[in-house]
């Protein structure tokens, strides 16, 4: 039997998770997903890792209809905490709450996030390895017109409508990659940067000590653009990139990944828009459906 293809994906939330779902479905692929933890936070005393949970739930086929949370979840807890004046804008489902409680209890015992994530992955039997980019806390901070706010404040409470003037990944200069992250990148036959927000989801991964260098040195690396027709499929990727000085559309994505990837995969509708600095491949990149994710995954692995 031929050796399985080792694929490592750098991922944020929904877009990266959907691509991971397609990659994991390929029988010839041995998949590792390295996930952003810049969005992680503590809320109501609970340790929240939104991107990790989105990736795990999606790989397990139990993600909610919007791509995050649990399918068929109820929100009794979330509605009840409003009685006490607690913030319930970030919707915590009742099933989802169980995972948060599990993570919080183990972190309180000193268990690192990477080990907790492994236990969660094993419990859902997702068929892939999922690694937090780091075990250290590196919360993303966002500077808006009225000052610095946490990621939750910007993205959820304010609905990511404000113009982003600056980003900060706190403590990132002292953070180290979680166990297995560097090896997963180095040993991959194919390194794929998922269709996640380059600045909000991928930059926090690349900022961790040694990660950018090992990505830049990989011999077979590519990225999937999160933009179609110059706009993000989900979230504010296009607006954030422009506000932070990148050129509009896929050219800005290419500028961000300059020196980090050899190929930028773009949507077929953008095939006629010139991109300089990196080779491009135009194909169907909208992967909301499982079949579409599988088709794109197979195409990427065969490049």
DOLUM-641387 format. One record per residue: residue in three letters; x, y, z of N, C-alpha, C, CB in turn. Coordinates in steps of 0.02 Angstrom, whole numbers, padded with zeros to 5 digits, always signed. Glycine has a CB too. Layout:
AlaXYZXYZXYZXYZ...
// end
This chain:
Unk+00042-00060+00000+00000+00000+00000+00044+00062+00000-00048+00000+00061Unk+00027+00110-00042+00065+00172-00045+00058+00211+00020+00043+00213-00105Unk+00110+00250+00035+00108+00291+00095+00056+00346+00088+00177+00322+00108Unk+00020+00360+00142-00030+00413+00141+00005+00481+00136-00075+00410+00203Unk-00028+00529+00105-00001+00596+00096-00011+00635+00160-00035+00632+00036Unk+00043+00662+00187+00038+00703+00247+00021+00775+00227+00104+00701+00288Unk-00036+00798+00251-00058+00866+00237-00066+00903+00303-00125+00866+00197Unk-00039+00963+00306-00050+01006+00364-00084+01069+00340+00018+01023+00400Unk-00137+01088+00375-00174+01149+00358-00168+01198+00416-00248+01133+00343Unk-00154+01261+00400-00159+01315+00449-00229+01343+00443-00105+01371+00437Unk-00264+01349+00499-00336+01363+00496-00358+01412+00549-00375+01299+00503Unk-00408+01452+00530-00447+01490+00578-00511+01452+00590-00461+01561+00553Unk-00568+01487+00584-00632+01458+00601-00668+01425+00543-00675+01510+00628Unk-00724+01453+00522-00771+01418+00478-00740+01397+00411-00832+01461+00465Unk-00709+01444+00375-00681+01428+00309-00628+01374+00313-00652+01489+00277Unk-00581+01382+00359-00528+01333+00367-00556+01266+00389-00477+01357+00416Unk-00607+01268+00432-00637+01206+00457-00671+01168+00400-00687+01220+00512Unk-00704+01204+00355-00738+01170+00299-00688+01139+00251-00783+01220+00262Unk-00632+01173+00240-00581+01141+00198-00552+01080+00233-00525+01192+00182Unk-00541+01084+00298-00516+01027+00336-00563+00968+00331-00506+01046+00410Unk-00628+00981+00331-00678+00928+00323-00667+00890+00257-00749+00956+00326Unk-00654+00928+00203-00641+00896+00139-00576+00857+00138-00640+00948+00084Unk-00524+00885+00168-00459+00851+00169-00463+00787+00210-00406+00897+00198Unk-00498+00790+00267-00503+00731+00310-00542+00674+00277-00536+00750+00376Unk-00585+00692+00230-00626+00641+00196-00587+00603+00142-00687+00673+00165Unk-00528+00627+00125-00486+00594+00075-00450+00535+00108-00435+00643+00042Unk-00462+00476+00084-00433+00416+00116-00357+00415+00110-00462+00353+00084Unk-00330+00449+00060-00258+00447+00050-00221+00500+00091-00242+00457-00023Unk-00258+00540+00130-00229+00596+00166-00225+00582+00241-00269+00660+00154Unk-00168+00599+00270-00157+00599+00343-00154+00673+00363-00091+00559+00364Unk-00208+00698+00395-00217+00770+00404-00200+00793+00475-00288+00789+00388Unk-00164+00849+00478-00155+00886+00541-00178+00958+00529-00080+00885+00565Unk-00218+00984+00574-00242+01053+00569-00212+01093+00627-00320+01056+00570Unk-00175+01145+00610-00147+01191+00660-00193+01251+00664-00073+01212+00641Unk-00220+01265+00723-00275+01311+00730-00256+01374+00769-00334+01277+00763Unk-00281+01430+00746-00273+01494+00779-00303+01493+00849-00305+01550+00737Unk-00267+01523+00897-00295+01531+00965-00297+01604+00986-00254+01491+01015Unk-00287+01650+00939-00290+01721+00955-00360+01743+00977-00269+01762+00896Unk-00412+01705+00956-00480+01721+00975-00499+01694+01044-00528+01694+00924Unk-00455+01654+01074-00472+01623+01138-00483+01676+01192-00416+01575+01160Unk-00527+01661+01238-00543+01709+01291-00573+01672+01350-00593+01763+01264Unk-00579+01709+01405-00615+01684+01464-00680+01722+01470-00572+01692+01529Unk-00736+01686+01475-00801+01717+01482-00842+01678+01533-00838+01720+01414Unk-00871+01714+01581-00909+01683+01635-00867+01630+01671-00974+01652+01608Unk-00802+01642+01673-00757+01595+01705-00739+01535+01663-00787+01572+01768Unk-00764+01533+01601-00753+01476+01556-00698+01491+01505-00818+01457+01520Unk-00658+01441+01489-00606+01448+01438-00636+01433+01370-00545+01401+01454Unk-00638+01484+01327-00669+01479+01262-00615+01477+01208-00719+01537+01249Unk-00618+01428+01164-00573+01423+01106-00615+01416+01043-00522+01362+01113Unk-00641+01471+01017-00691+01467+00962-00666+01431+00900-00712+01536+00943Unk-00606+01446+00877-00582+01416+00815-00569+01341+00823-00519+01452+00790Unk-00539+01323+00879-00527+01251+00890-00593+01213+00890-00490+01240+00957Unk-00643+01240+00926-00707+01204+00931-00742+01201+00863-00752+01238+00982Unk-00737+01254+00824-00767+01253+00757-00735+01200+00714-00760+01322+00724Unk-00669+01194+00716-00635+01143+00677-00655+01073+00700-00558+01152+00682Unk-00655+01062+00765-00673+00995+00791-00745+00978+00774-00663+00992+00867Unk-00791+01023+00786-00862+01009+00771-00873+00996+00697-00906+01068+00794Unk-00839+01034+00654-00848+01025+00582-00820+00958+00560-00815+01082+00544Unk-00761+00940+00584-00732+00876+00566-00776+00818+00591-00662+00869+00595Unk-00809+00829+00648-00852+00777+00675-00921+00776+00643-00859+00786+00750Unk-00937+00827+00602-01001+00831+00569-01058+00852+00615-01018+00765+00539Unk-01042+00888+00669-01094+00909+00716-01097+00985+00723-01082+00878+00785Unk-01067+01021+00674-01067+01094+00677-01136+01123+00666-01018+01122+00626Unk-01146+01183+00692-01211+01218+00684-01222+01241+00613-01215+01276+00731Unk-01283+01264+00597-01300+01284+00529-01261+01343+00502-01373+01300+00526Unk-01233+01385+00546-01193+01442+00524-01119+01424+00520-01203+01501+00572Unk-01102+01363+00536-01033+01341+00534-00999+01341+00601-00995+01384+00488Unk-01030+01369+00653-01001+01369+00719-01053+01341+00769-00979+01441+00740Unk-01029+01323+00829-01074+01294+00878-01095+01223+00859-01135+01337+00886Unk-01143+01195+00896-01166+01127+00887-01232+01125+00850-01171+01092+00954Unk-01239+01077+00806-01303+01066+00772-01356+01047+00823-01296+01011+00718Unk-01416+01074+00814-01472+01057+00857-01465+01080+00929-01482+00985+00857Unk-01421+01127+00942-01410+01150+01010-01468+01192+01035-01345+01190+01015Unk-01475+01195+01101-01523+01239+01133-01484+01292+01172-01572+01200+01179Unk-01518+01345+01193-01483+01402+01222-01516+01424+01288-01481+01460+01173Unk-01539+01375+01326-01571+01391+01390-01523+01427+01437-01597+01327+01423Unk-01461+01400+01443-01411+01432+01486-01398+01503+01462-01346+01392+01485Unk-01388+01512+01398-01372+01578+01371-01428+01628+01384-01358+01573+01295Unk-01490+01606+01378-01546+01651+01391-01553+01666+01466-01612+01620+01364Unk-01539+01616+01508-01549+01624+01580-01499+01672+01612-01545+01557+01614Unk-01437+01673+01586-01387+01717+01618-01403+01790+01609-01318+01703+01589Unk-01446+01807+01560-01467+01877+01553-01506+01901+01614-01511+01885+01489Unk-01538+01854+01650-01574+01871+01711-01530+01907+01761-01604+01808+01743Unk-01466+01889+01760-01418+01916+01808-01376+01972+01779-01374+01860+01834Unk-01396+01996+01720-01361+02052+01688-01295+02032+01657-01349+02105+01738Unk-01285+01967+01644-01222+01945+01614-01226+01951+01538-01207+01872+01634Unk-01169+01961+01508-01163+01968+01435-01180+01902+01402-01092+01991+01414Unk-01232+01900+01361-01249+01838+01325-01249+01849+01249-01317+01812+01347Unk-01214+01901+01227-01209+01913+01155-01172+01856+01121-01175+01980+01141Unk-01117+01834+01151-01081+01775+01126-01122+01714+01146-01007+01771+01154Unk-01156+01683+01099-01205+01631+01115-01171+01565+01130-01253+01623+01056Unk-01179+01544+01192-01154+01479+01214-01211+01430+01217-01118+01485+01284Unk-01210+01380+01173-01262+01329+01173-01253+01280+01231-01261+01291+01107Unk-01307+01246+01248-01305+01201+01305-01259+01141+01293-01375+01177+01321Unk-01261+01112+01234-01214+01057+01218-01142+01083+01214-01234+01023+01152Unk-01135+01140+01183-01069+01170+01176-01039+01186+01245-01073+01234+01133Unk-01082+01203+01292-01060+01220+01359-01022+01163+01392-01119+01240+01402Unk-01041+01101+01377-01007+01044+01407-00933+01043+01389-01041+00979+01384Unk-00917+01057+01326-00847+01058+01305-00810+01114+01341-00841+01067+01229Unk-00842+01172+01347-00810+01228+01381-00795+01211+01454-00854+01291+01377Unk-00842+01178+01488-00832+01159+01557-00775+01108+01563-00897+01130+01586Unk-00772+01062+01516-00718+01012+01516-00651+01047+01508-00729+00962+01459Unk-00646+01092+01461-00582+01127+01449-00563+01168+01511-00587+01173+01386Unk-00611+01203+01539-00597+01246+01596-00573+01206+01656-00659+01286+01615Unk-00605+01150+01669-00585+01109+01726-00514+01083+01718-00633+01049+01733Unk-00496+01060+01659-00429+01034+01648-00376+01089+01649-00426+00996+01582Unk-00392+01147+01621-00344+01202+01623-00333+01224+01695-00368+01261+01580Unk-00385+01220+01736-00378+01236+01806-00332+01188+01843-00445+01236+01839Unk-00324+01127+01816-00279+01078+01844-00209+01083+01814-00307+01008+01833Unk-00199+01131+01768-00134+01140+01738-00121+01100+01675-00082+01124+01786Unk-00173+01068+01648-00165+01030+01587-00160+01079+01528-00225+00980+01576Unk-00110+01072+01484-00102+01120+01428-00157+01112+01377-00034+01110+01395Unk-00170+01165+01340-00223+01166+01290-00214+01112+01238-00226+01234+01256Unk-00152+01098+01218-00141+01047+01166-00163+00978+01190-00066+01045+01147Unk-00150+00961+01253-00171+00897+01279-00247+00894+01286-00138+00883+01348Unk-00277+00949+01308-00350+00951+01313-00382+00943+01244-00374+01018+01345Unk-00354+00977+01195-00380+00972+01127-00375+00901+01101-00342+01020+01080Unk-00320+00867+01116-00313+00797+01095-00368+00754+01125-00244+00769+01115Unk-00384+00765+01188-00437+00726+01220-00505+00741+01189-00439+00741+01296Unk-00516+00804+01172-00579+00823+01139-00583+00790+01071-00584+00900+01132Unk-00529+00792+01032-00527+00761+00966-00540+00687+00971-00459+00774+00932Unk-00509+00654+01020-00520+00582+01029-00593+00567+01046-00474+00555+01084Unk-00624+00610+01086-00693+00598+01107-00741+00604+01049-00713+00645+01162Unk-00724+00645+00999-00767+00653+00941-00746+00609+00883-00767+00726+00919Unk-00686+00577+00888-00663+00530+00836-00665+00562+00767-00704+00466+00837Unk-00629+00618+00760-00635+00658+00699-00591+00633+00641-00618+00729+00714Unk-00543+00590+00654-00503+00564+00599-00448+00610+00575-00545+00548+00542Unk-00428+00658+00617-00372+00703+00601-00342+00728+00666-00396+00763+00555Unk-00281+00752+00663-00251+00784+00721-00267+00858+00719-00173+00772+00722Unk-00285+00886+00776-00300+00957+00782-00254+00985+00836-00376+00970+00799Unk-00212+01034+00818-00163+01062+00864-00175+01137+00873-00092+01049+00838Unk-00180+01161+00934-00179+01233+00943-00110+01259+00922-00194+01254+01017Unk-00108+01318+00893-00044+01345+00871+00005+01352+00928-00053+01413+00837Unk-00020+01367+00988+00022+01373+01047-00019+01356+01108+00052+01445+01053Unk+00015+01335+01162-00018+01325+01226-00021+01389+01266+00018+01270+01266Unk+00013+01440+01242+00016+01504+01278-00044+01548+01259+00082+01540+01263Unk-00062+01593+01304-00116+01640+01291-00088+01698+01249-00147+01667+01357Unk-00115+01707+01189-00093+01761+01144-00155+01798+01117-00050+01732+01085Unk-00195+01829+01161-00258+01858+01139-00249+01915+01089-00295+01883+01200Unk-00290+01914+01038-00290+01967+00988-00325+02029+01016-00326+01943+00924Unk-00292+02086+01009-00321+02150+01028-00328+02192+00964-00277+02187+01082Unk-00381+02231+00961-00398+02269+00901-00404+02343+00919-00463+02243+00868Unk-00368+02386+00882-00374+02458+00894-00426+02487+00846-00306+02494+00884Unk-00477+02517+00874-00530+02549+00837-00525+02624+00848-00600+02522+00858Unk-00570+02662+00819-00568+02735+00825-00572+02757+00897-00624+02766+00785Unk-00607+02719+00940-00615+02739+01010-00569+02700+01057-00687+02728+01031Unk-00517+02669+01030-00467+02637+01072-00461+02562+01062-00482+02651+01143Unk-00421+02530+01105-00408+02458+01100-00465+02419+01132-00341+02441+01133Unk-00485+02365+01099-00536+02320+01126-00513+02248+01114-00606+02333+01094Unk-00543+02202+01152-00530+02131+01141-00565+02106+01078-00552+02091+01201Unk-00544+02048+01055-00572+02021+00993-00647+02010+00999-00538+01955+00975Unk-00671+01985+01055-00742+01972+01064-00782+02037+01058-00755+01940+01133Unk-00756+02090+01088-00790+02155+01085-00796+02178+01012-00751+02209+01126Unk-00742+02173+00974-00742+02194+00904-00785+02150+00860-00672+02196+00878Unk-00774+02084+00866-00803+02039+00816-00875+02021+00831-00762+01975+00814Unk-00891+02009+00894-00958+01986+00912-01003+02044+00934-00954+01933+00966Unk-00982+02079+00986-01025+02131+01014-01037+02188+00964-00996+02158+01078Unk-00984+02207+00928-00991+02261+00879-01003+02236+00808-00928+02305+00880Unk-01007+02171+00800-01023+02143+00735-00971+02158+00682-01088+02168+00712Unk-00907+02164+00701-00850+02180+00657-00866+02234+00605-00827+02118+00621Unk-00904+02285+00628-00922+02341+00583-00870+02398+00586-00991+02369+00600Unk-00834+02404+00641-00786+02459+00650-00725+02450+00605-00765+02464+00722Unk-00696+02505+00586-00634+02503+00548-00577+02483+00595-00619+02571+00514Unk-00538+02434+00573-00481+02410+00612-00419+02452+00595-00467+02334+00599Unk-00390+02483+00646-00333+02526+00635-00266+02493+00651-00340+02588+00676Unk-00269+02442+00694-00207+02408+00714-00226+02343+00749-00164+02454+00761Unk-00181+02294+00744-00190+02231+00778-00131+02217+00824-00198+02173+00728Unk-00145+02183+00879-00093+02163+00925-00107+02092+00950-00088+02213+00985Unk-00056+02051+00949-00062+01983+00976-00022+01981+01041-00037+01929+00924Unk-00056+01990+01095-00022+01998+01159+00019+01936+01178-00073+02013+01214Unk+00077+01950+01205+00122+01898+01231+00151+01853+01177+00086+01855+01281Unk+00140+01870+01113+00161+01825+01060+00237+01819+01055+00132+01847+00993Unk+00272+01870+01077+00345+01868+01072+00376+01818+01120+00374+01937+01085Unk+00339+01799+01171+00364+01749+01218+00329+01681+01210+00356+01773+01290Unk+00282+01677+01163+00245+01615+01152+00287+01566+01111+00178+01629+01116Unk+00277+01503+01122+00311+01451+01084+00260+01405+01052+00360+01410+01129Unk+00277+01373+00996+00229+01328+00964+00209+01271+01010+00259+01299+00899Unk+00147+01250+01005+00124+01192+01044+00161+01130+01020+00047+01183+01037Unk+00166+01079+01063+00200+01017+01042+00171+00989+00977+00195+00965+01098Unk+00215+00974+00931+00195+00944+00868+00182+00992+00811+00134+00905+00878Unk+00177+01057+00826+00160+01105+00773+00215+01111+00722+00145+01174+00803Unk+00276+01123+00744+00332+01132+00697+00343+01068+00657+00397+01152+00734Unk+00341+01011+00691+00351+00947+00656+00296+00935+00605+00353+00889+00706Unk+00235+00953+00621+00179+00943+00574+00189+00983+00511+00113+00961+00607Unk+00217+01042+00517+00230+01084+00459+00290+01057+00420+00243+01158+00479Unk+00344+01042+00455+00405+01019+00422+00394+00953+00386+00461+01011+00473Unk+00356+00908+00415+00349+00840+00388+00292+00833+00338+00339+00791+00444Unk+00254+00886+00328+00198+00882+00281+00223+00877+00209+00153+00944+00288Unk+00190+00835+00171+00203+00832+00099+00173+00894+00065+00174+00768+00068Unk+00116+00916+00091+00083+00975+00065+00063+01019+00125+00020+00956+00022Unk+00081+01082+00122+00062+01131+00173+00010+01178+00143+00124+01170+00200Unk-00049+01181+00173-00104+01221+00147-00125+01273+00199-00164+01176+00127Unk-00128+01335+00178-00157+01387+00220-00231+01393+00199-00119+01456+00212Unk-00275+01379+00246-00346+01377+00229-00375+01444+00212-00384+01348+00286Unk-00438+01445+00187-00471+01507+00167-00497+01545+00228-00529+01493+00119Unk-00451+01561+00273-00466+01598+00334-00442+01670+00327-00432+01564+00396Unk-00466+01712+00371-00446+01783+00371-00370+01788+00381-00484+01823+00426Unk-00334+01814+00332-00260+01815+00338-00236+01852+00400-00230+01846+00277Unk-00267+01909+00416-00242+01950+00470-00269+01930+00538-00259+02021+00457Unk-00332+01909+00542-00362+01892+00606-00353+01819+00626-00435+01909+00604Unk-00343+01775+00577-00338+01703+00592-00270+01673+00578-00390+01666+00553Unk-00238+01693+00524-00173+01663+00505-00114+01701+00534-00166+01660+00429Unk-00117+01768+00535-00062+01807+00563-00046+01789+00635-00079+01881+00559Unk-00095+01775+00679-00077+01755+00747-00039+01689+00750-00140+01749+00789Unk-00050+01645+00702-00012+01582+00699+00060+01597+00677-00045+01531+00651Unk+00066+01636+00624+00132+01650+00596+00176+01691+00643+00125+01687+00530Unk+00144+01727+00690+00182+01771+00736+00216+01732+00792+00136+01823+00765Unk+00197+01670+00801+00227+01629+00854+00298+01609+00835+00184+01565+00868Unk+00342+01609+00882+00414+01597+00870+00426+01537+00826+00449+01588+00936Unk+00461+01548+00770+00483+01495+00726+00433+01471+00674+00502+01438+00767Unk+00369+01490+00682+00319+01463+00636+00326+01494+00566+00249+01477+00663Unk+00333+01560+00562+00340+01592+00497+00400+01562+00459+00348+01668+00504Unk+00455+01552+00494+00515+01527+00462+00506+01457+00434+00573+01528+00512Unk+00473+01414+00472+00464+01345+00449+00414+01343+00391+00442+01299+00506Unk+00364+01387+00392+00318+01392+00336+00355+01416+00274+00259+01439+00352Unk+00395+01468+00282+00431+01497+00225+00480+01447+00195+00469+01560+00246Unk+00504+01400+00234+00553+01352+00209+00522+01288+00182+00600+01335+00263Unk+00456+01283+00184+00425+01221+00160+00428+01217+00084+00352+01217+00185Unk+00441+01158+00056+00449+01153-00017+00384+01150-00057+00489+01093-00032Unk+00327+01138-00024+00264+01130-00061+00208+01163-00021+00248+01054-00074Unk+00198+01228-00032+00152+01267+00009+00106+01308-00035+00191+01312+00056Unk+00043+01311-00015-00006+01350-00052-00058+01378-00004-00041+01306-00106Unk-00094+01429-00027-00146+01460+00014-00210+01466-00028-00124+01530+00040Unk-00267+01461+00006-00331+01471-00026-00358+01539-00005-00381+01413-00008Unk-00373+01581-00052-00399+01647-00036-00469+01643-00006-00400+01692-00099Unk-00483+01684+00045-00550+01685+00073-00597+01733+00036-00547+01705+00146Unk-00572+01764-00018-00611+01815-00053-00640+01787-00118-00567+01875-00069Unk-00699+01812-00135-00730+01799-00200-00756+01866-00226-00788+01745-00195Unk-00732+01885-00284-00753+01950-00310-00731+02007-00266-00827+01952-00318Unk-00675+01998-00231-00648+02051-00189-00678+02055-00120-00657+02116-00223Unk-00728+02013-00105-00761+02015-00040-00754+01949-00004-00836+02034-00049Unk-00756+01952+00062-00752+01891+00102-00817+01852+00099-00736+01908+00175Unk-00811+01785+00097-00870+01743+00099-00904+01750+00167-00852+01669+00085Unk-00864+01750+00220-00888+01763+00287-00840+01810+00322-00896+01696+00327Unk-00866+01853+00364-00822+01895+00404-00795+01956+00367-00765+01855+00430Unk-00748+01992+00400-00725+02056+00374-00656+02055+00341-00724+02105+00429Unk-00634+01998+00315-00565+01993+00290-00548+02048+00241-00554+01925+00258Unk-00592+02060+00193-00578+02111+00141-00571+02180+00171-00633+02111+00088Unk-00616+02197+00217-00615+02265+00247-00554+02274+00292-00679+02277+00287Unk-00537+02222+00331-00480+02228+00377-00415+02235+00337-00477+02166+00423Unk-00408+02198+00283-00346+02202+00245-00337+02271+00214-00346+02149+00190Unk-00391+02299+00188-00387+02366+00159-00371+02418+00213-00452+02385+00123Unk-00405+02413+00271-00395+02463+00323-00324+02460+00352-00446+02453+00380Unk-00291+02403+00345-00223+02396+00370-00171+02403+00316-00215+02330+00405Unk-00191+02429+00258-00143+02450+00207-00130+02401+00151-00081+02464+00239Unk-00167+02346+00148-00158+02298+00093-00201+02318+00033-00175+02226+00116Unk-00177+02300-00025-00215+02315-00086-00280+02275-00088-00173+02300-00148Unk-00331+02301-00122-00396+02266-00123-00391+02198-00158-00448+02309-00159Unk-00438+02155-00140-00447+02091-00174-00390+02043-00163-00455+02103-00247Unk-00384+01996-00210-00333+01943-00204-00262+01969-00207-00344+01893-00258Unk-00253+02029-00235-00185+02056-00235-00162+02069-00164-00182+02121-00276Unk-00206+02094-00121-00188+02104-00051-00174+02039-00016-00243+02140-00015Unk-00212+01986-00031-00199+01920-00002-00131+01895-00024-00255+01870-00023Unk-00116+01904-00089-00051+01884-00115+00006+01922-00082-00048+01894-00191Unk-00004+01986-00071+00047+02027-00038+00060+02001+00033+00026+02101-00035Unk+00007+01983+00068+00015+01958+00136+00055+01893+00137-00054+01947+00169Unk+00042+01849+00089+00074+01784+00088+00139+01783+00048+00027+01732+00059Unk+00163+01841+00027+00224+01845-00013+00282+01812+00025+00241+01919-00029Unk+00315+01765-00007+00371+01730+00023+00351+01671+00067+00411+01777+00063Unk+00285+01663+00077+00261+01609+00120+00228+01553+00081+00212+01637+00170Unk+00202+01568+00022+00171+01516-00019+00195+01523-00091+00094+01520-00016Unk+00190+01469-00128+00210+01470-00198+00149+01476-00244+00248+01406-00216Unk+00090+01464-00217+00029+01464-00257-00028+01492-00216+00013+01394-00282Unk-00067+01537-00246-00128+01563-00215-00188+01537-00255-00128+01641-00212Unk-00231+01500-00222-00290+01472-00255-00346+01522-00247-00310+01403-00225Unk-00375+01544-00304-00426+01595-00304-00490+01568-00336-00402+01659-00341Unk-00544+01603-00326-00608+01581-00355-00607+01592-00431-00667+01619-00322Unk-00642+01547-00465-00643+01550-00539-00672+01616-00564-00684+01492-00567Unk-00715+01648-00527-00743+01713-00548-00689+01768-00549-00799+01734-00502Unk-00634+01757-00514-00580+01807-00510-00522+01792-00557-00555+01812-00439Unk-00532+01744-00602-00478+01721-00645-00449+01777-00688-00501+01665-00689Unk-00490+01825-00707-00467+01878-00752-00436+01937-00716-00524+01901-00795Unk-00440+01939-00651-00411+01994-00613-00337+01979-00600-00449+02006-00545Unk-00291+02020-00626-00220+02004-00621-00195+02006-00549-00180+02052-00663Unk-00153+01958-00531-00119+01955-00466-00045+01947-00480-00148+01897-00421Unk-00005+01990-00451+00068+01987-00462+00102+01964-00398+00096+02056-00486Unk+00160+01933-00406+00201+01914-00349+00195+01841-00329+00183+01955-00291Unk+00142+01807-00353+00133+01737-00337+00093+01704-00392+00099+01728-00268Unk+00106+01641-00404+00068+01603-00454-00003+01592-00427+00102+01535-00469Unk-00053+01592-00472-00122+01582-00451-00153+01523-00489-00163+01645-00462Unk-00201+01493-00457-00243+01441-00487-00315+01460-00474-00226+01370-00458Unk-00355+01465-00526-00425+01483-00519-00468+01420-00521-00446+01532-00574Unk-00510+01413-00471-00555+01355-00467-00614+01374-00423-00518+01292-00439Unk-00660+01328-00412-00716+01340-00368-00694+01334-00295-00775+01291-00383Unk-00697+01389-00258-00673+01389-00189-00729+01398-00138-00622+01444-00179Unk-00791+01402-00160-00847+01407-00114-00863+01336-00090-00909+01441-00148Unk-00854+01323-00026-00856+01253-00002-00904+01245+00057-00786+01231+00019Unk-00961+01277+00054-01010+01269+00107-01037+01198+00109-01068+01319+00097Unk-01043+01166+00052-01067+01097+00049-01009+01048+00056-01106+01085-00017Unk-01022+00991+00087-00970+00941+00098-00940+00917+00032-00998+00881+00136Unk-00982+00907-00019-00957+00883-00083-00910+00933-00115-01016+00868-00130Unk-00925+00998-00107-00881+01049-00135-00814+01050-00099-00915+01118-00131Unk-00815+01042-00032-00754+01040+00006-00711+00981-00013-00769+01038+00081Unk-00743+00924-00025-00706+00864-00045-00674+00874-00113-00753+00803-00046Unk-00711+00903-00160-00683+00914-00227-00623+00960-00224-00737+00943-00274Unk-00629+01016-00187-00573+01063-00183-00514+01030-00148-00594+01127-00146Unk-00527+00993-00095-00472+00961-00059-00434+00914-00105-00500+00921+00002Unk-00469+00875-00144-00435+00828-00189-00393+00867-00240-00487+00784-00226Unk-00420+00922-00265-00383+00963-00314-00319+00991-00283-00427+01020-00341Unk-00323+01015-00222-00265+01044-00189-00211+00993-00175-00286+01078-00123Unk-00230+00934-00154-00182+00882-00138-00146+00858-00200-00216+00823-00104Unk-00180+00861-00258-00151+00836-00320-00108+00888-00356-00205+00812-00366Unk-00106+00950-00331-00067+01002-00366+00007+00985-00364-00080+01072-00333
// end
